[in-house]
Amino acid sequence: MKIALLSDTHGFIDQKALALCEGVDEIWHAGDIGTLAVTDALEEVAKVRAVYGNIDGSRIRSVWPLHQRFQADQMQVWITHIGGYPNRYAPGIRHALQQNPPDLFICGHSHILKVMHDKKLGLLHMNPGAMGKQGFHKVRTMLRFQVTGKKVEQLEVVELPRW
């Protein structure tokens, strides 16, 4: 299963980003969508799984949930917007992660791309950074990878200019 993972579009999606999603089975968006036009454009390319973020209003919140927990191939996945990262998980997330850790935990919010193993919980953490133009980041980023069984393979960091 080929995946494109992005976050923090803040209402902006361009043809370059959409072209990078071509050929994937699913596009996962980790919140701060900004406008439903973003997920509508992504759905023209592939199946979308998304969560709302802290900047998203009631319209987006009525379409997309705060959390998505699902299985991709044999991998248990949890996507949320504000989740923190290993050893610094968000207070509302920490206990649930400890009680029932997924194989892959994905969040956005920070605009900082990170891929880290959490050895204590036995999970892989991903934050794709930000694909929008809002925020302090100088480069727009996303991740592409393949899920095979319980493994993430062929992980690729994609960078685009912000301007």
N, C-alpha and C positions, 0 to 999 in steps of 0.2 A: 504494500500500500504506500503510494507516494504522497507526501504531505508538504504543503506550503504553510508556514506558520508566521503570522504577523500580528502586530498589536499597535495600539496608539496611532491610528490613522487620523484621528481628530477631524473627520469629515473630508479628508483628502485621499484620493486614490488616482493614480495616473496610468497611462497606457504601459509605461515601463514596468510598473509593479504588476499589472495584470498579465503582461507577457511572461513575467517570471513565474506566474502561477500556471501557465499553460502546461498541459500534460500531467498534472497531478490528479490523484483520485479525490482528495479532499483538501480544502483550505480551512485552517483553524485560525480564528481571530481572538486574541486574548484581551479584548476590551478597549474602552475609549474609542468606540467606532465613530462617533460624531454625528453621523447621519445615516439613515437607512439606504441612501443612494450608494454608500460604500459596499455594504453587504449585498445589495442588489447587483452591483457590477461584478462582485466576486462570484455570485451565484450564476452569472452568465458563463463563467469559466469552469467551475467545478462545484460539487456539494460543499456547503459551508457549515461549519460548527462554530458558534461564536458565543461570547458572554458580554454582558454590558459592563462598562467601567464607571468610574466616579463622575465623569463629565457627561455621561449619557443621560438624556432626559426620559420622560415617561413613554414616549413613542417607542424608543429603542428597547426600553425595559419591558414593554408589553410583548415584544417579539423574541428577545433573547434573554436567557436566565443569568443569574449571578454566577452560578457554577454549572459546569458540564462535567459529569462523570460518565464515562462510557468505555467500551472495549474496542480497540483497534487491532485487528488480527487477534493475537493472544495477550496483548498489552492492555493493562488497566490505565486509563488516562484521566486526569483531573485538570480541567482548565478553569481558572478564575482570574480576575483582574489584579486585585491587591493580595498577594500571597507571601511576599518576602522571598527569602532564599535560605539554603541550609545554614543552620545555627542562628538564623535571624528571621524566622517565619513570623508572619503577622499574627497577633494575639488570637484573633478569631479563627485562625486556620491551624495553628500549632497542635492543639489537642486532637482535632479530627485527623490530621496527618499521622500523628502518633498512634491513634486507635486503628486506623484503616489506611495505611499508606498505599498510594497507587504505584505503578511501575514508573510512570512519567507524570511529573507535576509541572504544569505550565502556568505562568502568570505574565502580566505586562506591568504597566504603571510606571516603572522607574525610568523608562527610555534607555536603559543600559542593557545591552545584549550580554547574556550570561548563559553558559551551559556548564552545570556542575553536578557531580555525583554527591549524593548524601549517603555516606557510608553507614551512618547510624540508622537511617530508615530504609536503606536499600532501594533508593529511588534515584531517578535522573531528573534534575531540575532544568527547565529551559525558560528563558525570557528572550524573546526575539528582538528586543529593543523597540524602536519606533519607526514606523513607515510613513508617518505623517510629517508635516512641516512645522507643527506647533511644538515648542519646547526648546530645551537647551542643547539637544544633540546636534552635532555638526554633519553627521552622515545618517541617512535613513538605512535601516537594516531589517532583515528578515532571515528566516531559516528555511531550508529545504532539506528533507530527509526521507528515508524509507523506513517503514515499520515492517519487520519480518519476525513473526512469532512474538517474542518478548524483547526483541532487540531493535535499537535505533541504528540504522546503517546509512552510509553515504551522506553523512551530515555535511551540509554546505552552508556557510555564512554568505549572505548576499548583501552587498553594500551599493547604495545609490546616492548620488549627490543630493543634498537637501534643497538646493536652489535650482 
